[in-house]
Amino acid sequence: MSTVAIIVIVVAVLIVLAMIVAYSKKAARTKQLARTQVQAKHDDVEHHRSRADERRHEADLAEEQAKRARAEAELNEQRAADSERELDGDAEVEGERASERR
């Protein structure tokens, strides 16, 4: 074989090796990017679940506050009714006293 043919073969092999190395690096970067994107999507899912849990907790607290407010309103209504009955009773007593004085 001639020296020129050997040099051409060596150069061709070196070019093919360089292409293989470049392709493998590109493939590794692509795989790493894919892993990073998958991890980011998992993080997004976890974030959304966390936000959903927070919202549920806030809703539960709001529900509890509404129940307390409703109970407090009913208590105030009961107190108002009691006070009104008490006032009506006092007015009847005053009316009876006024009629006794006549």
C-alpha positions as CSV (number, residue, x, y, z in Angstrom):
1,M,0.0,0.0,0.0
2,S,1.2,3.4,-0.7
3,T,1.8,6.0,2.0
4,V,-0.8,8.3,0.6
5,A,-3.5,5.6,0.9
6,I,-2.5,4.9,4.5
7,I,-2.7,8.6,5.3
8,V,-6.1,8.9,3.7
9,I,-7.4,5.8,5.6
10,V,-6.0,7.2,8.9
11,V,-7.5,10.6,8.2
12,A,-10.9,9.0,7.4
13,V,-10.8,6.9,10.5
14,L,-10.0,10.0,12.6
15,I,-12.9,11.9,11.0
16,V,-15.2,9.0,11.7
17,L,-14.0,8.9,15.3
18,A,-14.5,12.6,15.7
19,M,-18.0,12.3,14.4
20,I,-18.8,9.4,16.7
21,V,-17.4,11.4,19.7
22,A,-19.4,14.5,18.7
23,Y,-22.6,12.4,18.3
24,S,-22.1,10.7,21.6
25,K,-21.6,14.1,23.4
26,K,-24.7,15.4,21.7
27,A,-26.7,12.3,22.7
28,A,-25.4,12.7,26.3
29,R,-26.5,16.4,26.4
30,T,-29.9,15.5,24.9
31,K,-30.4,12.7,27.5
32,Q,-29.3,15.1,30.3
33,L,-31.7,17.8,29.0
34,A,-34.5,15.2,28.8
35,R,-33.8,14.1,32.4
36,T,-33.8,17.8,33.5
37,Q,-37.1,18.4,31.8
38,V,-38.7,15.3,33.3
39,Q,-37.5,16.4,36.7
40,A,-38.9,19.9,36.1
41,K,-42.2,18.4,35.2
42,H,-42.2,16.3,38.4
43,D,-41.4,19.4,40.3
44,D,-44.3,21.2,38.6
45,V,-46.7,18.4,39.6
46,E,-45.5,18.5,43.2
47,H,-45.9,22.2,43.2
48,H,-49.5,22.0,41.9
49,R,-50.3,19.3,44.5
50,S,-48.8,21.4,47.2
51,R,-50.9,24.4,46.1
52,A,-54.0,22.3,45.9
53,D,-53.4,21.1,49.5
54,E,-52.9,24.7,50.6
55,R,-56.1,25.7,49.0
56,R,-58.0,22.8,50.6
57,H,-56.6,23.8,53.9
58,E,-57.6,27.4,53.4
59,A,-61.1,26.2,52.3
60,D,-61.4,24.1,55.5
61,L,-60.4,27.1,57.6
62,A,-62.9,29.3,55.8
63,E,-65.6,26.7,56.3
64,E,-64.8,26.5,60.0
65,Q,-64.8,30.3,60.3
66,A,-68.2,30.4,58.6
67,K,-69.6,27.8,61.0
68,R,-68.3,29.9,63.9
69,A,-69.8,33.0,62.5
70,R,-73.1,31.2,61.9
71,A,-73.1,30.0,65.5
72,E,-72.2,33.4,66.8
73,A,-75.1,35.0,64.7
74,E,-77.5,32.4,66.1
75,L,-76.3,33.2,69.7
76,N,-76.7,36.9,69.1
77,E,-80.2,36.2,67.7
78,Q,-81.1,34.2,70.8
79,R,-79.8,36.9,73.0
80,A,-81.8,39.5,71.1
81,A,-84.9,37.3,71.5
82,D,-84.2,36.9,75.2
83,S,-83.7,40.6,75.7
84,E,-86.9,41.3,73.7
85,R,-88.9,38.9,75.9
86,E,-87.4,40.5,79.0
87,L,-88.4,44.0,77.7
88,D,-91.9,42.8,76.9
89,G,-92.2,41.3,80.4
90,D,-90.9,44.6,82.0
91,A,-93.5,46.6,79.9
92,E,-96.3,44.3,81.1
93,V,-95.2,44.8,84.7
94,E,-95.1,48.6,84.2
95,G,-98.5,48.5,82.6
96,E,-99.9,46.6,85.5
97,R,-98.4,49.0,88.0
98,A,-99.9,51.9,86.1
99,S,-103.3,50.4,86.1
100,E,-103.1,49.7,89.8
101,R,-102.2,53.3,90.5
102,R,-105.4,54.5,88.8
